[in-house]
Amino acid sequence: MSNWTTANIPDQTGKLAIVTGSTGGTGFETALELARKGAEVVIAARNPRKGEDAMRRIRRAVPAANVRFEALDLASQASVAVFADRLLAQGRPVDVLVNNAGVMALPKREVTVDGFEMQFATNYLGHFALTARLLPLLKAGQARVVQLSSIAHRRGRIQFDDLNHARRYRAWPVYAQSKLAMLMFGLELDRRSAAHGWGLTSVAAHPGYARTGLIGNGPLTGRPVSRAVMGLLYRPFIEPLISHSQQAGALPILMAATEPTVKGGAYLGATRMNELKGPPGPAKAEPQALDTAAAARLWDVTGQMLGVRFAA
């Protein structure tokens, strides 16, 4: 379906959709379009001020939007637990969970309050714990669960002997590991759902090279020389040729979250220029992402690290 657009999104009336990291970028566009199609949307993010602003922008575009903000810091396992407990107490089945939030290539190693490396924790560990804790509601809703990966997963390797990169930290390989982990998680979740009868449809997606704040606020933009190069050459001349808008970047995510013909275990992304840009469609998962033994090992190790499990 190379011509897939937001017009193809089915009616979402009556559905509850949670989108993490949806105050900006592709996450915001995903939340906006789900609200436009009638879903009740939970903006799950850290910053209440940005959350309020995102809700205002959505309601400006969709006056009848049913949208609310819920505080969630994926870098804090306590915050993940509190968020999940709030939703479990409400008891509403979850129809769509989009694990979108992320940080990219932090120039210096940072650790979370739980002692985990920040990129791995925010991009992967937090989403693993969130999905596990919400499993009763996801099962009740026969949910579509979308994990956000990246073309960067191609260079990723799971460093089982140093998952938190305490011995050697390099920004981009660490980011690539986190996005490989997300892709492996999405595929493994679908396999386990089928094996245990959970009824989930687990799909992975990537936005291509979307012009969002995640890239715009990346580590290179903080260096004076890099800022000059970005401003004078890269941004006006090169970037437009190899990237697309955040609205276009959201299309593979929305397709993964809503398209009825997309089956569990699929991986979607941009389909042109080596998946940097273009219409949404099937994406290529690298061999390391398809290693089922490594995926099962990562699942088990992650559960042990976090003290959470998917209760069958």
C-alpha positions in Angstrom: 0.0 0.0 0.0 2.5 2.5 -1.2 -0.1 5.2 -1.4 -1.3 4.8 2.2 -2.2 8.1 3.9 -4.1 9.3 7.0 -7.3 9.0 4.8 -6.8 5.2 5.2 -7.0 5.2 9.0 -10.2 3.4 10.0 -12.6 5.1 12.4 -11.1 4.9 15.9 -14.2 5.9 17.8 -14.5 4.1 21.2 -10.9 3.1 21.2 -8.3 4.1 23.9 -4.9 4.9 22.5 -1.7 5.6 24.5 1.1 7.3 22.7 4.4 7.8 24.7 6.5 10.9 24.0 3.7 12.6 22.1 4.2 16.2 23.0 6.2 16.8 19.8 7.6 15.2 16.6 6.1 12.0 15.1 4.6 11.1 18.5 2.5 14.3 18.4 1.4 13.7 14.8 0.4 10.2 15.7 -1.7 11.4 18.7 -3.2 14.1 16.5 -4.4 11.7 13.8 -5.7 9.1 16.2 -7.7 11.9 17.9 -8.9 13.1 14.5 -10.3 9.6 13.8 -12.2 9.5 17.1 -9.9 7.7 19.5 -9.6 8.7 23.2 -5.9 9.6 23.3 -3.6 9.6 26.3 -0.5 11.8 25.8 2.0 10.0 28.0 5.1 12.2 28.6 7.3 13.8 31.2 6.6 17.5 31.0 3.1 18.7 32.0 3.6 22.1 30.4 4.4 20.4 27.0 1.5 18.1 27.6 -0.9 20.9 28.0 0.5 22.6 24.9 0.1 19.4 22.9 -3.5 19.1 24.0 -4.2 22.7 23.1 -2.7 22.1 19.6 -4.7 18.9 19.1 -8.0 20.6 20.2 -7.3 23.6 18.0 -7.1 21.2 15.0 -9.8 18.8 16.2 -12.2 20.7 18.5 -14.1 17.5 19.5 -10.8 15.7 20.4 -11.0 13.4 23.4 -7.4 13.8 24.7 -5.7 13.9 28.1 -2.2 14.1 29.6 -0.8 11.5 31.9 2.7 12.0 33.4 5.2 9.3 32.5 9.0 9.4 32.7 10.3 6.3 31.0 13.7 6.8 32.6 12.2 6.1 36.0 10.8 2.6 36.8 8.9 4.1 39.6 7.1 6.6 37.3 6.3 3.7 34.9 4.8 1.7 37.8 2.7 4.7 39.0 1.5 5.4 35.4 0.5 1.8 34.9 -1.2 1.5 38.3 -3.3 4.6 37.5 -4.6 3.0 34.2 -5.1 -0.4 35.9 -7.2 1.3 38.6 -9.3 2.9 35.9 -9.8 -0.5 34.3 -10.4 0.7 30.7 -9.1 -1.8 28.1 -6.3 -0.4 25.9 -6.8 -0.7 22.2 -3.6 0.9 20.9 -0.2 1.4 22.6 2.4 3.3 20.7 5.8 3.1 22.4 7.2 6.1 20.7 9.3 8.1 23.2 13.0 8.3 22.9 16.3 10.1 23.2 19.0 10.1 20.6 22.8 9.8 20.8 23.4 11.6 24.1 27.0 12.9 23.8 28.0 11.8 27.3 26.9 8.8 29.2 24.1 9.5 31.6 22.4 7.2 34.1 18.8 7.1 35.3 17.7 7.2 38.9 17.6 3.4 38.7 21.3 3.2 37.5 20.6 2.3 33.9 22.2 4.0 30.9 19.8 6.7 29.8 19.3 5.8 26.1 18.8 2.1 26.8 16.5 2.9 29.7 14.3 5.5 28.0 14.1 4.0 24.5 13.8 0.3 25.5 13.7 -0.6 29.2 10.9 1.8 30.1 8.8 0.6 27.3 9.4 -3.1 28.1 8.2 -2.4 31.7 5.3 -0.3 30.6 4.0 -3.0 28.2 4.4 -5.7 30.9 2.6 -3.7 33.5 -0.3 -2.8 31.1 -0.6 -6.4 29.9 -4.0 -7.1 31.5 -5.5 -4.0 29.8 -3.8 -4.8 26.5 -5.2 -8.3 26.6 -8.6 -7.0 27.4 -8.5 -4.7 24.4 -6.9 -7.2 22.0 -4.5 -4.3 21.5 -2.3 -3.2 18.7 1.1 -2.6 20.2 3.7 -0.6 18.2 7.4 -0.4 19.1 9.4 2.4 17.6 12.7 1.3 16.0 15.0 3.1 13.6 17.1 2.5 10.5 19.9 2.9 13.1 19.1 -0.7 14.2 21.2 -1.8 11.2 24.4 -0.9 13.1 23.1 -2.2 16.5 24.5 -5.1 18.5 23.1 -6.3 21.8 26.1 -6.2 24.2 24.8 -8.8 26.6 28.0 -8.5 28.7 27.6 -4.7 29.1 24.0 -3.7 28.3 24.5 -0.4 30.1 27.7 0.4 28.3 29.5 1.1 31.6 32.9 0.0 30.2 32.8 2.0 26.9 30.2 4.5 25.9 29.8 5.7 22.3 26.7 7.7 21.6 25.6 6.2 18.3 26.3 2.5 18.9 24.4 2.8 22.2 21.4 4.4 20.4 21.6 1.7 17.7 21.5 -1.0 20.4 18.4 0.6 22.0 16.6 0.7 18.6 17.6 -2.9 17.8 16.3 -3.9 21.2 13.0 -2.3 20.4 12.7 -4.1 17.1 13.5 -7.4 18.7 11.1 -6.7 21.5 8.3 -6.0 19.0 8.9 -9.3 17.1 9.3 -11.3 20.3 6.2 -9.8 21.9 4.1 -11.0 18.9 5.6 -14.5 19.1 4.8 -14.7 22.8 1.4 -13.3 22.4 0.6 -16.1 19.8 2.1 -18.8 22.0 0.2 -17.7 25.2 -3.0 -16.6 23.6 -2.8 -12.9 24.7 -4.5 -11.7 21.5 -2.1 -8.8 20.9 -0.9 -7.6 17.5 2.6 -6.5 18.0 4.2 -4.5 15.2 7.4 -2.4 14.9 7.8 0.7 12.8 10.4 3.4 12.1 9.8 7.0 10.8 12.7 7.2 8.3 14.7 10.4 8.6 11.9 12.7 9.9 12.7 16.4 10.6 11.8 16.4 14.3 13.2 17.8 17.5 14.9 14.5 18.3 17.3 15.1 15.5 17.2 18.9 15.6 18.3 18.9 19.2 20.9 16.1 18.8 24.5 16.2 20.1 26.0 17.7 16.9 23.9 20.8 17.1 25.4 21.7 20.5 28.9 22.3 19.1 29.7 25.8 17.6 31.3 24.5 14.4 28.6 21.9 13.9 25.9 24.5 14.5 27.4 26.7 11.8 27.7 23.9 9.3 24.1 22.7 10.1 22.8 26.2 9.6 24.6 27.2 6.5 24.8 24.0 4.5 23.1 21.0 5.9 19.7 22.3 6.9 18.8 24.3 3.9 20.4 22.2 1.1 21.2 18.6 2.1 18.6 17.7 4.7 15.5 18.3 2.5 16.9 15.9 -0.1 17.3 13.0 2.3 14.5 13.5 4.8 10.8 14.1 5.1 8.4 16.0 7.4 7.4 14.7 10.8 3.9 14.3 9.4 5.3 11.9 6.7 7.4 10.2 9.4 4.3 9.5 11.4 2.7 7.6 8.6 4.5 4.2 9.1 3.6 4.5 12.9 0.0 5.2 12.1 -0.1 2.4 9.5 1.3 0.0 12.1 -1.2 1.2 14.7 -4.4 1.1 12.6 -4.2 -0.6 9.2 -6.3 -3.8 9.5 -4.2 -5.7 6.8 -1.0 -5.3 8.8 -0.3 -8.5 10.7 1.6 -9.1 13.9 5.3 -9.4 13.5 5.4 -6.8 10.7 8.0 -4.1 10.5 7.1 -0.9 8.7 8.9 2.2 7.7 9.7 4.7 4.9 10.2 3.0 1.6 12.5 5.2 -0.5 16.1 6.3 -0.5 17.2 3.3 1.6 14.2 3.9 3.9 15.2 7.5 4.7 12.0 9.0 3.3 8.9 8.1 1.2 5.5 6.5 1.7 5.0 3.9 4.4 5.3 0.2 3.7 7.3 -2.9 4.7 10.8 -2.2 6.1 13.9 -4.4 6.1 14.9 -5.9 9.5 18.6 -6.8 9.7 19.6 -10.4 10.5 20.5 -9.6 14.1 16.9 -8.4 14.7 15.6 -11.8 13.5 17.7 -13.9 15.8 15.0 -15.5 17.9 17.4 -17.0 20.4 18.9 -13.6 21.1 15.5 -12.0 21.3 14.4 -14.6 23.9 17.6 -14.1 25.9 17.1 -10.3 25.8 13.5 -10.7 27.0 14.6 -12.8 29.9 17.5 -10.6 30.9 15.4 -7.5 30.7 12.8 -9.0 32.9 15.4 -9.9 35.5 17.0 -6.4 35.3 13.7 -4.7 35.9 12.0 -7.2 38.2 9.0 -7.3 35.9 7.4 -10.1 33.9 4.6 -10.7 31.4 2.1 -12.7 33.4 0.7 -15.3 31.1 
